[in-house]
Amino acid sequence: MAHTILITGAGNGLGLDLTKKFLELGWQVFAGYHRSAERLKALTPVASGAAGSNLMVVPLDVTKTESIRRAFETVSSATPALDILLNNAGVHLEDKHTPFAELDFTDGHLEKSMAVNAFGPLRVVQQFLPLLEAGEGRQIINISSEAGSIGDCWRKQEFAYCMSKAALNMQTKILHNCLQPHGFRLLAIHPGWMRTDMGGADADIEAEEAAEGIVKLITARDRGARQGQNLDDEPGDGLYCDYQGKPLRW
Ligand SMILES: NC(=O)c1ccc[n+]([C@@H]2O[C@H](COP(=O)([O-])OP(=O)(O)OC[C@H]3O[C@@H](n4cnc5c(N)ncnc54)[C@H](OP(=O)(O)O)[C@@H]3O)[C@@H](O)[C@H]2O)c1
């Protein structure tokens, strides 16, 4: 049976590149999109597998329980199990240079950042857990950011984004504590500063380079899980790293 993965926020940016890479490997990809599936549909040529298309596009707003429930119904009507959940959807809603004195508590950006970046992945995990429990891969990957590190924090602004990614990191650790005894592997990954809508044109790397590194990390762990290897003795506690696998400080 093909390996199966659900990727959120797959309509553009890193999520789109991750979708392409997993399709190229022959995985069955459930690509959750938010506003538009147009760019995902252009992947049709790389999506053809032995049993038809390996790509299913699924409307999925991670802030809405009803949307996640409908996505679960759609995915579970197509597969009895999911190997991997990759929580990639994210927002960065503030000007990087807005000083603390001008932080706006009235425009909703603080609440929305938490809703998408922190509570969104948690809702998706809860809803999709039965399908993940039925899978062999048992990985939950959260696309975090170095901006979520408290130990290495240097910023004097960007409260909403940094706080939401720090919350996502904490979530990764708590889910690790409760799901690892059931054979799950959790990972929070900083994908690098990428030239996407979020990262902007001046960023360091293309999303494709980040996707390549992330796919390597995930597939190595997937092979390890299937061979019964204990992959938890990695540097640090092995739960928070960059797209090349370099451990990061919480
Ligand atoms: N770019 C960077 O330099 C950088 C650095 C560190 C970490 N990251 C993280 O990497 C991940 C991908 O970022 P990116 O650079 O690819 O950003 P991006 O190009 O802005 O893509 C973000 C994706 O999330 C989706 N999304 C937004 N709100 C959503 C919601 N409520 N429900 C479901 N999906 C939603 C977007 O869909 P729509 O466009 O349709 O709204 C889009 O597909 C994010 O978690 C981000 O925080 C990025």
The ligand as an SDF file (V2000), in Angstrom:
LIG
                    3D

 48 52  0  0  0  0  0  0  0  0999 V2000
    8.6820   31.6150    4.9880 N   0  0  0  0  0  0  0  0  0  0  0  0
    9.5510   31.5460    5.9780 C   0  0  0  0  0  0  0  0  0  0  0  0
   10.6450   32.1210    5.9110 O   0  0  0  0  0  0  0  0  0  0  0  0
    9.2310   30.7290    7.2030 C   0  0  0  0  0  0  0  0  0  0  0  0
   10.1880   30.6840    8.2340 C   0  0  0  0  0  0  0  0  0  0  0  0
    9.9270   29.9040    9.3530 C   0  0  0  0  0  0  0  0  0  0  0  0
    8.7490   29.1660    9.4160 C   0  0  0  0  0  0  0  0  0  0  0  0
    7.8460   29.2410    8.4010 N   0  0  0  0  0  0  0  0  0  0  0  0
    6.6140   28.4260    8.5310 C   0  0  0  0  0  0  0  0  0  0  0  0
    6.5050   27.5700    7.4090 O   0  0  0  0  0  0  0  0  0  0  0  0
    5.1150   27.2830    7.1300 C   0  0  0  0  0  0  0  0  0  0  0  0
    4.8390   27.5680    5.6660 C   0  0  0  0  0  0  0  0  0  0  0  0
    5.0890   28.9440    5.4370 O   0  0  0  0  0  0  0  0  0  0  0  0
    5.2170   29.5760    3.9780 P   0  0  0  0  0  0  0  0  0  0  0  0
    6.4350   30.3840    3.9780 O   0  0  0  0  0  0  0  0  0  0  0  0
    4.9960   28.5340    2.9350 O   0  0  0  0  0  0  0  0  0  0  0  0
    3.9840   30.5940    4.0340 O   0  0  0  0  0  0  0  0  0  0  0  0
    2.8770   30.9610    2.9490 P   0  0  0  0  0  0  0  0  0  0  0  0
    3.4560   30.9520    1.5950 O   0  0  0  0  0  0  0  0  0  0  0  0
    2.2230   32.1890    3.4600 O   0  0  0  0  0  0  0  0  0  0  0  0
    1.8720   29.7060    3.0670 O   0  0  0  0  0  0  0  0  0  0  0  0
    1.1340   29.4970    4.2360 C   0  0  0  0  0  0  0  0  0  0  0  0
    0.0330   28.5010    3.9230 C   0  0  0  0  0  0  0  0  0  0  0  0
   -0.8440   28.4030    5.0590 O   0  0  0  0  0  0  0  0  0  0  0  0
   -2.1850   28.5080    4.5880 C   0  0  0  0  0  0  0  0  0  0  0  0
   -3.1030   28.9950    5.6130 N   0  0  0  0  0  0  0  0  0  0  0  0
   -3.2030   30.2390    6.1580 C   0  0  0  0  0  0  0  0  0  0  0  0
   -4.2470   30.2890    6.9980 N   0  0  0  0  0  0  0  0  0  0  0  0
   -4.8050   29.0540    7.0010 C   0  0  0  0  0  0  0  0  0  0  0  0
   -5.9150   28.4670    7.6500 C   0  0  0  0  0  0  0  0  0  0  0  0
   -6.6990   29.1710    8.4890 N   0  0  0  0  0  0  0  0  0  0  0  0
   -6.2080   27.1550    7.4130 N   0  0  0  0  0  0  0  0  0  0  0  0
   -5.4460   26.4320    6.5700 C   0  0  0  0  0  0  0  0  0  0  0  0
   -4.3970   26.9300    5.9010 N   0  0  0  0  0  0  0  0  0  0  0  0
   -4.0860   28.2350    6.1140 C   0  0  0  0  0  0  0  0  0  0  0  0
   -2.0960   29.4700    3.4200 C   0  0  0  0  0  0  0  0  0  0  0  0
   -3.2440   29.3760    2.6050 O   0  0  0  0  0  0  0  0  0  0  0  0
   -3.8390   30.6990    1.8620 P   0  0  0  0  0  0  0  0  0  0  0  0
   -2.6480   31.3860    1.2220 O   0  0  0  0  0  0  0  0  0  0  0  0
   -4.7910   30.1480    0.8990 O   0  0  0  0  0  0  0  0  0  0  0  0
   -4.4560   31.5200    2.9610 O   0  0  0  0  0  0  0  0  0  0  0  0
   -0.8380   28.9340    2.7330 C   0  0  0  0  0  0  0  0  0  0  0  0
   -1.1520   27.8280    1.9330 O   0  0  0  0  0  0  0  0  0  0  0  0
    4.3270   28.1630    8.0960 C   0  0  0  0  0  0  0  0  0  0  0  0
    3.9150   27.4090    9.2110 O   0  0  0  0  0  0  0  0  0  0  0  0
    5.3290   29.2350    8.5210 C   0  0  0  0  0  0  0  0  0  0  0  0
    5.0320   29.7890    9.7690 O   0  0  0  0  0  0  0  0  0  0  0  0
    8.0500   29.9940    7.3040 C   0  0  0  0  0  0  0  0  0  0  0  0
  1  2  1  0
  2  3  2  0
  2  4  1  0
  4  5  1  0
  4 48  2  0
  5  6  2  0
  6  7  1  0
  7  8  2  0
  8  9  1  0
  8 48  1  0
  9 10  1  0
  9 46  1  0
 10 11  1  0
 11 12  1  0
 11 44  1  0
 12 13  1  0
 13 14  1  0
 14 15  2  0
 14 16  1  0
 14 17  1  0
 17 18  1  0
 18 19  2  0
 18 20  1  0
 18 21  1  0
 21 22  1  0
 22 23  1  0
 23 24  1  0
 23 42  1  0
 24 25  1  0
 25 26  1  0
 25 36  1  0
 26 27  1  0
 26 35  1  0
 27 28  2  0
 28 29  1  0
 29 30  1  0
 29 35  2  0
 30 31  1  0
 30 32  2  0
 32 33  1  0
 33 34  2  0
 34 35  1  0
 36 37  1  0
 36 42  1  0
 37 38  1  0
 38 39  2  0
 38 40  1  0
 38 41  1  0
 42 43  1  0
 44 45  1  0
 44 46  1  0
 46 47  1  0
M  CHG  2   8   1  16  -1
M  END
$$$$
